[in-house]
Amino acid sequence: MKQEIVKLLNVLRLTARAARYAEWTRSVTDASQFCIQQYNRILARLGELEPAIKPLFPPLQETASSEVLRMAVRELIAYFEVDEPRVSSVSAIQPIMPLVCGPRRRRGRWMPMAMKCD
């Protein structure tokens, strides 16, 4: 059961990405409607596996926007995530040169630093 929930949440993440892509490309509403239908099907299955979510997460209407779909997906995924806070991807990157405050002894070179933004 736990493995099926993880798989369904992965499909939800991909559905939210597809909805974002459909919104960016301003494609026909068929893609948005498909994403909303997929969300509602996954929500129904998750409701069977975890009955406590039924009153918390209502199904979306067919006319909902892609933005509303992405918000609903994020909230549903957040419900199933572990309560431990995630480490920010930017703070997890170790700097190439240690940043030290104090008097500057010599002039250093500028170096680009790798950053990952979500």
C-alpha positions as CSV (number, residue, x, y, z in Angstrom):
1,M,0.0,0.0,0.0
2,K,2.8,2.4,0.9
3,Q,4.6,1.7,-2.4
4,E,1.4,2.4,-4.4
5,I,1.0,5.8,-2.6
6,V,4.6,6.7,-3.5
7,K,4.0,5.7,-7.2
8,L,0.7,7.7,-7.3
9,L,2.5,10.8,-5.9
10,N,5.2,10.5,-8.5
11,V,2.5,10.5,-11.2
12,L,0.9,13.6,-9.6
13,R,4.3,15.4,-9.8
14,L,4.5,14.6,-13.5
15,T,0.9,15.6,-14.0
16,A,1.7,19.0,-12.4
17,R,4.7,19.4,-14.7
18,A,2.6,18.6,-17.8
19,A,0.0,21.1,-16.7
20,R,2.8,23.8,-16.4
21,Y,4.1,22.9,-19.8
22,A,0.6,23.1,-21.3
23,E,0.2,26.5,-19.7
24,W,3.5,27.8,-20.9
25,T,3.0,26.7,-24.5
26,R,-0.6,27.9,-24.4
27,S,-1.6,24.6,-26.0
28,V,-5.2,23.6,-26.4
29,T,-7.3,22.9,-23.3
30,D,-7.4,19.2,-24.0
31,A,-4.0,18.9,-22.2
32,S,-5.3,20.8,-19.1
33,Q,-8.5,18.8,-19.0
34,F,-6.5,15.6,-19.2
35,C,-4.3,16.7,-16.3
36,I,-7.4,17.6,-14.2
37,Q,-9.0,14.2,-15.0
38,Q,-5.8,12.4,-14.1
39,Y,-5.6,14.3,-10.8
40,N,-9.2,13.4,-10.0
41,R,-8.6,9.7,-10.7
42,I,-5.5,9.7,-8.6
43,L,-7.3,11.5,-5.8
44,A,-10.1,8.9,-5.9
45,R,-7.5,6.1,-5.6
46,L,-5.7,7.8,-2.8
47,G,-9.0,8.3,-1.0
48,E,-9.5,4.6,-1.1
49,L,-6.1,3.9,0.3
50,E,-6.2,6.8,2.9
51,P,-9.9,7.7,3.7
52,A,-8.8,10.6,5.9
53,I,-8.1,12.8,2.8
54,K,-11.6,12.6,1.3
55,P,-13.0,15.6,3.3
56,L,-9.7,17.6,2.9
57,F,-9.1,17.4,-0.8
58,P,-12.2,17.7,-3.0
59,P,-12.0,16.8,-6.7
60,L,-11.3,19.6,-9.2
61,Q,-13.8,20.9,-11.7
62,E,-13.1,20.3,-15.4
63,T,-12.8,24.1,-15.9
64,A,-10.1,24.6,-13.3
65,S,-6.9,26.4,-14.4
66,S,-3.5,24.8,-14.6
67,E,-2.4,27.0,-11.7
68,V,-5.1,25.7,-9.5
69,L,-4.2,22.1,-10.5
70,R,-0.6,22.7,-9.5
71,M,-1.5,24.2,-6.2
72,A,-3.8,21.2,-5.5
73,V,-1.1,18.8,-6.4
74,R,1.4,20.5,-4.1
75,E,-1.0,20.4,-1.2
76,L,-1.9,16.8,-1.7
77,I,1.8,15.8,-1.9
78,A,2.6,17.8,1.2
79,Y,-0.1,15.8,3.1
80,F,1.8,12.6,2.4
81,E,5.3,13.9,2.9
82,V,7.3,13.2,6.1
83,D,7.2,16.0,8.6
84,E,11.0,16.4,8.6
85,P,12.0,19.7,6.9
86,R,13.9,19.3,3.6
87,V,17.4,20.8,3.2
88,S,17.4,23.7,0.8
89,S,19.2,22.8,-2.4
90,V,21.1,26.1,-2.3
91,S,22.3,25.7,1.3
92,A,23.4,22.1,0.5
93,I,26.0,23.4,-2.0
94,Q,29.4,23.8,-0.4
95,P,31.1,27.0,-1.5
96,I,34.3,26.7,-3.6
97,M,36.1,29.2,-1.5
98,P,35.2,29.8,2.2
99,L,33.6,33.2,2.7
100,V,35.5,34.9,5.5
101,C,34.8,38.4,6.9
102,G,37.8,40.4,7.8
103,P,40.5,42.5,6.4
104,R,41.3,41.8,2.8
105,R,44.9,40.9,2.3
106,R,45.1,40.4,-1.4
107,R,42.8,40.8,-4.3
108,G,41.3,37.5,-5.4
109,R,39.9,36.4,-8.7
110,W,36.2,36.2,-9.4
111,M,35.0,32.6,-9.7
112,P,31.5,31.5,-10.8
113,M,29.7,29.3,-8.2
114,A,27.3,26.6,-9.2
115,M,23.8,27.1,-7.9
116,K,20.6,25.2,-8.3
117,C,17.3,27.1,-8.2
118,D,13.9,25.4,-8.0
